């Protein structure tokens, strides 16, 4: 009898007497977790795969003529083969954990109680990871583990939890699940009314702090250049009126100027580029005009100093602040405004950014053909995302997150905008796992299972959404204030937040797309074939995601997983099961850009546009650290109608 046939026909008898189909993934996970609990070695997947295959060989050999196998017998096989391979410390860890679980089952008769005890057991097993932490950090880490295990035991349905544990899907940030918080948002700060640039900056910092308390991922501050432009003009007008009066007083010419008339004209100014012509009739001689110009120069210099000081304060706060629960990531978005004040802000912003060791800031620049000013900043290796507005019929109401996720469509209304939009949560599908199971001869089976996983992912997102939307305005007090989120002004006190959250995004992501294609193409090195098959798969997924949106009247969105952490975790589980296959010989699953960058320029942009028309992905175009080459890449990306891009310099 073939090995696969033996395992497919084998029934596992659980301790409760329940009978389930044999699932080798659970064995692989148990072995890997035993290795990881002893030592976070990068070679653990290889060691675990060795033991895993020995366990499967043993089961096939001993149980080929049997119909059932007990869970205890599987665990005995794992322990015996750990010892056989000489992994005695790992065997000890596995055995200790097994005994702990047996003890907790005796104490707790209710299944959920027993499952929750796993949280305490996990804290004990992971205690070594917290050595050296401060007491408050230790407590927070314990709290995160408890929150995560509580969600798994009580909140997340077992089928979603099982799919996550097996690496078929990845549920985003489970430790925040029980808190019912949302993920990320694009913040509209146009409501802020401040007296000067300093007060304005402090208010932005205050808003960021509050958002970090109510969301677990990142925030994008929308059109910060325009916001500061308005403050620059406001403070300029206030200071110019005062400075003119002060300068005239110092030189003893107070009686030679009509300050109420001057002040009236200044209040009507819409720019800091003041023309002397508007004031000549009020200035009686050339000396008065020269004093006026000195006051004007003094005011402009003052504004520049204030602006630099406050931009530095803001960026250093974002860059240096570490949050215990939320991500420290904040994105700064620029509009396509090229007015004197907006350009002044951008220039000073990049001067300050270049002077700090940036860890947490991504700059998003929306451009209408004018992008020359970005060449120097890309050359300096700043993290910059560029949205080409002229290629997409977009305007400045479009925006993105650091993973190039643009959210602007809304199934519940005609207005298409990113302003105030929120990402609720995401689930990532491990496509590589499916690709390793099938080939082109049985690709229909691949699509059947993918359809099932898409449905599973959709339902997992809906379950979390129902938790999030069940709370009241008072539970999200700060992020729902001042209409910073889309439609928030419609929400009355003591009302559930569903009315606002239905405009949010439920994100279905995919990982290992092109590795799946390589596997089904039997390791083909033909990048075009791999990319073409990838397009077919993404089109299939997009059709289903759009159907979810239409049927449920919620905004589902399809995008590529850009987190190396997630891609690495999924790859590690697949290595444990399948060993070090050629397509798995990497640190984490690749992105579409990794494959596209192997093509010549014409094909590169052609495929980038094809993929961007179907889904959202982190398009990184690699170029040499040469300013003329950087400009050439930007011009070509614009000409080839790329929507959104990030340039990586090597």
NUKOLZA-779598 format. One line per field, with one value per residue (C-alpha): residue number from 1; residue in three letters; chain; x, y, z. Coordinates in steps of 0.1 Angstrom, whole numbers. Layout:
BEGIN
seq = [NUM:...]
type = [ALA:...]
mol = [A:...]
px = [X:...]
py = [Y:...]
pz = [Z:...]
This chain:
BEGIN
seq = [1:2:3:4:5:6:7:8:9:10:11:12:13:14:15:16:17:18:19:20:21:22:23:24:25:26:27:28:29:30:31:32:33:34:35:36:37:38:39:40:41:42:43:44:45:46:47:48:49:50:51:52:53:54:55:56:57:58:59:60:61:62:63:64:65:66:67:68:69:70:71:72:73:74:75:76:77:78:79:80:81:82:83:84:85:86:87:88:89:90:91:92:93:94:95:96:97:98:99:100:101:102:103:104:105:106:107:108:109:110:111:112:113:114:115:116:117:118:119:120:121:122:123:124:125:126:127:128:129:130:131:132:133:134:135:136:137:138:139:140:141:142:143:144:145:146:147:148:149:150:151:152:153:154:155:156:157:158:159:160:161:162:163:164:165:166:167:168:169:170:171:172:173:174:175:176:177:178:179:180:181:182:183:184:185:186:187:188:189:190:191:192:193:194:195:196:197:198:199:200:201:202:203:204:205:206:207:208:209:210:211:212:213:214:215:216:217:218:219:220:221:222:223:224:225:226:227:228:229:230:231:232:233:234:235:236:237:238:239:240:241:242:243:244:245:246:247:248:249:250:251:252:253:254:255:256:257:258:259:260:261:262:263:264:265:266:267:268:269:270:271:272:273:274:275:276:277:278:279:280:281:282:283:284:285:286:287:288:289:290:291:292:293:294:295:296:297:298:299:300:301:302:303:304:305:306:307:308:309:310:311:312:313:314:315:316:317:318:319:320:321:322:323:324:325:326:327:328:329:330:331:332:333:334:335:336:337:338:339:340:341:342:343:344:345:346:347:348:349:350:351:352:353:354:355:356:357:358:359:360:361:362:363:364:365:366:367:368:369:370:371:372:373:374:375:376:377:378:379:380:381:382:383:384:385:386:387:388:389:390:391:392:393:394:395:396:397:398:399:400:401:402:403:404:405:406:407:408:409:410:411:412:413:414:415:416:417:418:419:420:421:422:423:424:425:426:427:428:429:430:431:432:433:434:435:436:437:438:439:440:441:442:443:444:445:446:447:448:449:450:451:452:453:454:455:456:457:458:459:460:461:462:463:464:465:466:467:468:469:470:471:472:473:474:475:476:477:478:479:480:481:482:483:484:485:486:487:488:489:490:491:492:493:494:495:496:497:498:499:500:501:502:503:504:505:506:507:508:509:510:511:512:513:514:515:516:517:518:519:520:521:522:523:524:525:526:527:528:529:530:531:532:533:534:535:536:537:538:539:540:541:542:543:544:545:546:547:548:549:550:551:552:553:554:555:556:557:558:559:560:561:562:563:564:565:566:567:568:569:570:571:572:573:574:575:576:577:578:579:580:581:582:583:584:585:586:587:588:589:590:591:592:593:594:595:596:597:598:599:600:601:602:603:604:605:606:607:608:609:610:611:612:613:614:615:616:617:618:619:620:621:622:623:624:625:626:627:628:629:630:631:632:633:634:635:636:637:638:639:640:641:642:643:644:645:646:647:648:649:650]
type = [UNK:UNK:UNK:UNK:UNK:UNK:UNK:UNK:UNK:UNK:UNK:UNK:UNK:UNK:UNK:UNK:UNK:UNK:UNK:UNK:UNK:UNK:UNK:UNK:UNK:UNK:UNK:UNK:UNK:UNK:UNK:UNK:UNK:UNK:UNK:UNK:UNK:UNK:UNK:UNK:UNK:UNK:UNK:UNK:UNK:UNK:UNK:UNK:UNK:UNK:UNK:UNK:UNK:UNK:UNK:UNK:UNK:UNK:UNK:UNK:UNK:UNK:UNK:UNK:UNK:UNK:UNK:UNK:UNK:UNK:UNK:UNK:UNK:UNK:UNK:UNK:UNK:UNK:UNK:UNK:UNK:UNK:UNK:UNK:UNK:UNK:UNK:UNK:UNK:UNK:UNK:UNK:UNK:UNK:UNK:UNK:UNK:UNK:UNK:UNK:UNK:UNK:UNK:UNK:UNK:UNK:UNK:UNK:UNK:UNK:UNK:UNK:UNK:UNK:UNK:UNK:UNK:UNK:UNK:UNK:UNK:UNK:UNK:UNK:UNK:UNK:UNK:UNK:UNK:UNK:UNK:UNK:UNK:UNK:UNK:UNK:UNK:UNK:UNK:UNK:UNK:UNK:UNK:UNK:UNK:UNK:UNK:UNK:UNK:UNK:UNK:UNK:UNK:UNK:UNK:UNK:UNK:UNK:UNK:UNK:UNK:UNK:UNK:UNK:UNK:UNK:UNK:UNK:UNK:UNK:UNK:UNK:UNK:UNK:UNK:UNK:UNK:UNK:UNK:UNK:UNK:UNK:UNK:UNK:UNK:UNK:UNK:UNK:UNK:UNK:UNK:UNK:UNK:UNK:UNK:UNK:UNK:UNK:UNK:UNK:UNK:UNK:UNK:UNK:UNK:UNK:UNK:UNK:UNK:UNK:UNK:UNK:UNK:UNK:UNK:UNK:UNK:UNK:UNK:UNK:UNK:UNK:UNK:UNK:UNK:UNK:UNK:UNK:UNK:UNK:UNK:UNK:UNK:UNK:UNK:UNK:UNK:UNK:UNK:UNK:UNK:UNK:UNK:UNK:UNK:UNK:UNK:UNK:UNK:UNK:UNK:UNK:UNK:UNK:UNK:UNK:UNK:UNK:UNK:UNK:UNK:UNK:UNK:UNK:UNK:UNK:UNK:UNK:UNK:UNK:UNK:UNK:UNK:UNK:UNK:UNK:UNK:UNK:UNK:UNK:UNK:UNK:UNK:UNK:UNK:UNK:UNK:UNK:UNK:UNK:UNK:UNK:UNK:UNK:UNK:UNK:UNK:UNK:UNK:UNK:UNK:UNK:UNK:UNK:UNK:UNK:UNK:UNK:UNK:UNK:UNK:UNK:UNK:UNK:UNK:UNK:UNK:UNK:UNK:UNK:UNK:UNK:UNK:UNK:UNK:UNK:UNK:UNK:UNK:UNK:UNK:UNK:UNK:UNK:UNK:UNK:UNK:UNK:UNK:UNK:UNK:UNK:UNK:UNK:UNK:UNK:UNK:UNK:UNK:UNK:UNK:UNK:UNK:UNK:UNK:UNK:UNK:UNK:UNK:UNK:UNK:UNK:UNK:UNK:UNK:UNK:UNK:UNK:UNK:UNK:UNK:UNK:UNK:UNK:UNK:UNK:UNK:UNK:UNK:UNK:UNK:UNK:UNK:UNK:UNK:UNK:UNK:UNK:UNK:UNK:UNK:UNK:UNK:UNK:UNK:UNK:UNK:UNK:UNK:UNK:UNK:UNK:UNK:UNK:UNK:UNK:UNK:UNK:UNK:UNK:UNK:UNK:UNK:UNK:UNK:UNK:UNK:UNK:UNK:UNK:UNK:UNK:UNK:UNK:UNK:UNK:UNK:UNK:UNK:UNK:UNK:UNK:UNK:UNK:UNK:UNK:UNK:UNK:UNK:UNK:UNK:UNK:UNK:UNK:UNK:UNK:UNK:UNK:UNK:UNK:UNK:UNK:UNK:UNK:UNK:UNK:UNK:UNK:UNK:UNK:UNK:UNK:UNK:UNK:UNK:UNK:UNK:UNK:UNK:UNK:UNK:UNK:UNK:UNK:UNK:UNK:UNK:UNK:UNK:UNK:UNK:UNK:UNK:UNK:UNK:UNK:UNK:UNK:UNK:UNK:UNK:UNK:UNK:UNK:UNK:UNK:UNK:UNK:UNK:UNK:UNK:UNK:UNK:UNK:UNK:UNK:UNK:UNK:UNK:UNK:UNK:UNK:UNK:UNK:UNK:UNK:UNK:UNK:UNK:UNK:UNK:UNK:UNK:UNK:UNK:UNK:UNK:UNK:UNK:UNK:UNK:UNK:UNK:UNK:UNK:UNK:UNK:UNK:UNK:UNK:UNK:UNK:UNK:UNK:UNK:UNK:UNK:UNK:UNK:UNK:UNK:UNK:UNK:UNK:UNK:UNK:UNK:UNK:UNK:UNK:UNK:UNK:UNK:UNK:UNK:UNK:UNK:UNK:UNK:UNK:UNK:UNK:UNK:UNK:UNK:UNK:UNK:UNK:UNK:UNK:UNK:UNK:UNK:UNK:UNK:UNK:UNK:UNK:UNK:UNK:UNK:UNK:UNK:UNK:UNK:UNK:UNK:UNK:UNK:UNK:UNK:UNK:UNK:UNK:UNK:UNK:UNK:UNK:UNK:UNK:UNK:UNK:UNK:UNK:UNK:UNK:UNK:UNK:UNK:UNK:UNK:UNK:UNK:UNK:UNK:UNK:UNK:UNK:UNK:UNK:UNK:UNK:UNK:UNK:UNK:UNK:UNK:UNK:UNK:UNK:UNK:UNK:UNK:UNK:UNK:UNK:UNK:UNK:UNK:UNK]
mol = [A:A:A:A:A:A:A:A:A:A:A:A:A:A:A:A:A:A:A:A:A:A:A:A:A:A:A:A:A:A:A:A:A:A:A:A:A:A:A:A:A:A:A:A:A:A:A:A:A:A:A:A:A:A:A:A:A:A:A:A:A:A:A:A:A:A:A:A:A:A:A:A:A:A:A:A:A:A:A:A:A:A:A:A:A:A:A:A:A:A:A:A:A:A:A:A:A:A:A:A:A:A:A:A:A:A:A:A:A:A:A:A:A:A:A:A:A:A:A:A:A:A:A:A:A:A:A:A:A:A:A:A:A:A:A:A:A:A:A:A:A:A:A:A:A:A:A:A:A:A:A:A:A:A:A:A:A:A:A:A:A:A:A:A:A:A:A:A:A:A:A:A:A:A:A:A:A:A:A:A:A:A:A:A:A:A:A:A:A:A:A:A:A:A:A:A:A:A:A:A:A:A:A:A:A:A:A:A:A:A:A:A:A:A:A:A:A:A:A:A:A:A:A:A:A:A:A:A:A:A:A:A:A:A:A:A:A:A:A:A:A:A:A:A:A:A:A:A:A:A:A:A:A:A:A:A:A:A:A:A:A:A:A:A:A:A:A:A:A:A:A:A:A:A:A:A:A:A:A:A:A:A:A:A:A:A:A:A:A:A:A:A:A:A:A:A:A:A:A:A:A:A:A:A:A:A:A:A:A:A:A:A:A:A:A:A:A:A:A:A:A:A:A:A:A:A:A:A:A:A:A:A:A:A:A:A:A:A:A:A:A:A:A:A:A:A:A:A:A:A:A:A:A:A:A:A:A:A:A:A:A:A:A:A:A:A:A:A:A:A:A:A:A:A:A:A:A:A:A:A:A:A:A:A:A:A:A:A:A:A:A:A:A:A:A:A:A:A:A:A:A:A:A:A:A:A:A:A:A:A:A:A:A:A:A:A:A:A:A:A:A:A:A:A:A:A:A:A:A:A:A:A:A:A:A:A:A:A:A:A:A:A:A:A:A:A:A:A:A:A:A:A:A:A:A:A:A:A:A:A:A:A:A:A:A:A:A:A:A:A:A:A:A:A:A:A:A:A:A:A:A:A:A:A:A:A:A:A:A:A:A:A:A:A:A:A:A:A:A:A:A:A:A:A:A:A:A:A:A:A:A:A:A:A:A:A:A:A:A:A:A:A:A:A:A:A:A:A:A:A:A:A:A:A:A:A:A:A:A:A:A:A:A:A:A:A:A:A:A:A:A:A:A:A:A:A:A:A:A:A:A:A:A:A:A:A:A:A:A:A:A:A:A:A:A:A:A:A:A:A:A:A:A:A:A:A:A:A:A:A:A:A:A:A:A:A:A:A:A:A:A:A:A:A:A:A:A:A:A:A:A:A:A:A:A:A:A:A:A:A:A:A:A:A:A:A:A:A:A:A:A:A:A:A:A:A:A:A:A:A:A:A:A:A:A:A:A:A:A:A]
px = [0:13:24:-1:-29:-21:-22:-53:-72:-59:-83:-70:-88:-86:-86:-123:-131:-137:-125:-109:-90:-52:-36:2:4:-4:25:48:37:41:76:86:72:92:124:115:107:143:162:152:177:174:180:151:129:154:158:120:114:139:120:86:95:108:75:55:76:70:33:31:52:33:-2:-5:-29:-48:-76:-70:-42:-44:-31:-9:7:15:31:51:64:75:93:110:123:135:156:167:180:199:177:174:168:140:126:126:107:81:77:73:47:29:27:15:-13:-23:-24:-45:-70:-75:-81:-104:-134:-147:-129:-126:-111:-85:-77:-72:-47:-25:-19:-4:16:29:40:61:76:84:97:133:124:116:148:163:130:120:91:66:77:75:39:29:44:25:-7:-2:1:-30:-49:-38:-47:-80:-89:-80:-99:-131:-134:-120:-140:-120:-118:-102:-79:-69:-62:-40:-21:-15:-2:-30:-39:-25:-48:-34:-23:-43:-30:-52:-82:-99:-95:-117:-94:-91:-58:-50:-64:-58:-63:-80:-66:-81:-103:-74:-76:-44:-30:5:28:39:4:-5:25:17:-19:-8:15:-14:-37:-11:-7:-45:-48:-20:-42:-71:-54:-27:-10:-1:-16:-12:-14:-30:-16:6:22:-12:-20:13:9:-23:-5:25:2:-18:13:30:1:0:37:41:16:33:68:60:47:77:102:86:85:122:132:107:83:51:32:42:22:-15:-12:-49:-49:-17:-32:-64:-44:-22:-53:-64:-31:-33:5:38:50:39:43:53:30:0:14:32:3:5:43:52:89:117:129:95:95:129:117:87:110:132:101:90:124:125:91:99:131:111:86:114:130:97:88:122:120:85:91:121:99:73:96:118:87:74:108:118:85:80:45:39:10:7:30:53:48:34:32:35:15:22:-2:6:6:37:29:57:46:41:75:91:76:87:123:126:109:134:163:152:144:179:194:177:181:146:129:92:84:73:68:40:43:14:26:13:42:64:87:122:124:122:154:177:155:155:192:195:176:146:115:93:61:51:15:12:-21:-21:-20:-51:-76:-69:-68:-53:-80:-63:-38:-20:-3:33:25:11:-24:-47:-82:-106:-135:-167:-195:-219:-216:-206:-178:-144:-118:-91:-98:-107:-108:-99:-85:-103:-82:-66:-62:-34:-37:-7:-8:25:10:-16:9:30:0:-10:3:-11:-26:-49:-51:-89:-84:-61:-88:-114:-93:-84:-121:-126:-97:-111:-144:-127:-107:-138:-157:-128:-127:-165:-163:-137:-157:-188:-168:-154:-187:-206:-190:-202:-190:-178:-154:-136:-140:-109:-107:-144:-141:-139:-149:-114:-128:-151:-188:-180:-201:-232:-226:-246:-236:-246:-248:-229:-200:-213:-225:-189:-170:-190:-170:-138:-116:-115:-82:-76:-39:-19:16:38:19:48:64:30:33:68:57:28:51:75:102:102:127:106:96:70:52:53:40:13:0:2:-21:-46:-46:-50:-78:-96:-92:-102:-135:-143:-133:-154:-184:-179:-181:-212:-230:-222:-220:-187:-154:-132:-98:-72:-35:-2:13:43:53:85:75:43:60:88:64:44:76:90:59:61:98:90:65:82:119:143:129:146:117:118:155:150:144:108:83:90:69:57:83:111:102:93:127:143:128:140:124:96:84:89:65:41:36:36:6:-12:-9:-18:-50:-61:-48:-26:10:42:58:95:116:154:179:215:223:227:206:202:192:167:151:150:132:106:100:96:73:51:52:43:12:23:-1:21:58:86:122:149:185:214]
py = [0:35:58:85:59:45:79:91:60:62:74:90:82:112:108:117:88:112:99:122:118:116:150:151:188:186:162:186:216:196:186:221:237:213:224:261:258:246:268:293:279:288:252:239:233:209:190:189:177:148:137:143:120:93:95:92:62:45:50:38:7:-3:8:-1:-29:-11:14:35:50:65:101:87:63:92:111:80:78:115:110:78:94:125:102:81:112:124:154:146:181:186:152:164:196:176:151:178:196:163:156:191:188:154:169:199:175:157:189:206:187:215:216:254:255:230:249:281:264:262:299:294:264:285:313:288:273:307:323:320:345:371:369:403:421:448:437:458:443:408:415:429:399:376:396:393:356:353:375:355:321:335:345:311:292:313:338:323:293:261:257:292:286:252:266:293:268:246:275:273:309:335:356:390:399:375:390:420:399:400:437:442:469:479:476:509:541:571:600:632:660:689:697:709:745:758:792:785:758:747:741:724:700:691:683:659:642:639:624:598:588:583:564:540:532:522:505:479:487:519:552:574:612:625:655:668:693:710:710:727:750:764:768:785:811:816:822:842:867:870:875:898:923:923:925:954:974:964:974:1007:1014:1007:1032:1058:1057:1046:1078:1073:1041:1032:999:992:993:973:947:945:937:912:893:888:873:837:831:840:853:888:915:950:963:956:978:1007:1031:1028:1032:1069:1066:1043:1041:1028:1003:990:987:967:944:938:929:906:888:885:870:844:834:831:808:786:782:774:749:731:729:715:690:678:674:655:631:624:616:592:576:572:563:526:514:484:470:490:492:523:528:561:572:608:616:645:660:671:707:726:760:779:769:732:730:748:721:692:706:710:677:658:677:666:631:627:637:610:572:566:533:541:566:559:590:588:613:619:633:648:644:666:641:655:666:630:618:631:616:582:585:590:557:573:550:566:554:573:574:586:605:613:576:566:594:598:630:640:621:589:575:543:524:514:480:500:491:518:519:542:522:520:496:515:549:566:587:571:584:573:601:587:551:523:488:465:433:409:371:358:327:304:297:279:252:246:247:221:197:200:203:214:180:184:222:220:204:234:259:239:240:276:284:267:286:319:312:302:335:356:340:344:381:384:368:394:422:413:415:449:463:452:478:513:548:552:521:539:573:590:577:585:621:651:631:618:586:583:589:592:624:603:582:593:586:552:537:507:515:493:523:536:503:490:514:498:473:435:425:391:387:360:347:324:330:325:297:280:285:272:241:234:240:215:240:258:285:303:335:344:311:315:351:342:314:338:362:334:326:362:368:338:352:387:374:357:387:410:386:388:426:425:399:412:449:451:463:432:439:415:422:405:399:422:413:393:381:365:352:337:319:303:292:277:255:244:236:214:194:193:196:219:218:241:265:266:275:311:330:340:337:361:389:396:423:398:379:410:425:396:408:435:469:466:433:444:473:453:427:452:470:437:427:462:461:430:433:454:445:460:470:477:486:481:506:515:544:568:600:599:562:570:597:574:547:573:586:551:540:571:566:529:539:524:533:531:522:522:525:504:515:491]
pz = [0:-9:20:12:9:44:60:41:53:89:117:148:181:204:242:243:220:191:157:132:99:102:99:95:98:135:140:122:143:175:166:155:187:207:190:192:229:235:211:184:159:123:114:135:104:89:122:127:92:98:129:112:83:107:126:93:82:115:114:78:86:118:109:72:81:108:106:137:158:192:199:227:202:179:208:218:182:184:216:205:173:191:212:183:165:197:204:241:253:228:239:275:266:246:274:301:280:274:312:319:294:309:344:333:316:349:368:342:329:307:274:272:307:297:265:284:308:277:281:315:302:273:296:316:284:270:302:289:261:287:307:312:307:332:356:337:303:318:330:296:278:301:295:257:259:281:257:227:243:256:220:207:235:236:207:175:161:162:124:120:149:135:101:117:138:108:87:61:70:93:115:121:156:176:209:202:192:226:228:198:185:149:129:111:98:75:97:86:108:90:120:141:151:167:174:161:146:180:193:161:164:200:190:163:188:212:185:175:212:215:183:194:225:203:173:171:138:119:111:80:86:55:35:63:40:34:71:79:49:65:98:81:65:97:118:91:90:128:131:101:115:149:134:111:141:162:134:128:165:169:142:154:124:141:131:94:88:89:109:109:70:69:92:71:39:58:70:34:23:11:8:24:-10:-2:-29:-19:-45:-23:5:-14:-10:27:29:25:14:4:40:52:24:34:70:57:38:68:89:61:59:97:98:71:89:121:104:90:124:140:113:115:153:152:124:143:174:156:136:166:187:161:155:192:208:216:224:246:225:193:164:164:127:114:78:67:35:12:-13:-49:-37:-50:-35:-18:17:8:-8:22:45:23:20:58:65:44:59:94:82:67:101:122:122:108:120:121:93:58:35:10:-19:-43:-75:-107:-130:-107:-89:-95:-59:-47:-65:-38:-11:-27:-32:5:10:26:27:2:-16:-47:-59:-96:-95:-132:-141:-122:-122:-85:-66:-33:-14:-22:3:14:42:44:27:-3:7:-8:6:-11:-26:-6:-14:9:-9:-40:-25:-33:-8:16:39:73:61:85:81:105:102:78:72:50:28:25:-13:-12:9:-18:-46:-29:-28:-64:-100:-133:-140:-110:-109:-106:-71:-63:-72:-53:-21:-27:-29:4:20:6:22:55:54:47:76:99:91:96:130:141:125:145:177:167:155:186:207:213:204:240:236:207:222:207:172:166:178:155:125:120:106:76:85:122:125:119:150:181:217:231:196:182:159:131:111:109:108:78:57:69:51:56:40:25:19:1:8:-14:-46:-70:-49:-54:-91:-92:-73:-97:-127:-111:-103:-136:-140:-167:-149:-175:-170:-133:-134:-159:-137:-107:-126:-132:-95:-84:-109:-94:-59:-69:-84:-51:-30:-51:-47:-9:-11:-33:-12:22:15:33:18:12:-4:-19:-14:-11:23:27:63:64:98:85:53:74:98:71:53:85:89:53:56:86:65:31:40:23:-13:-38:-38:0:2:14:46:38:10:-19:-31:-67:-69:-63:-94:-115:-109:-127:-160:-183:-179:-205:-192:-156:-159:-181:-154:-126:-142:-148:-112:-99:-120:-102:-66:-44:-38:-25:-58:-52:-83:-76:-90:-85:-62:-90:-93:-130:-128:-101:-122:-152:-132:-119:-154:-168:-140:-147:-185:-181:-160:-127:-100:-69:-64:-40:-53:-36:-42:-39]
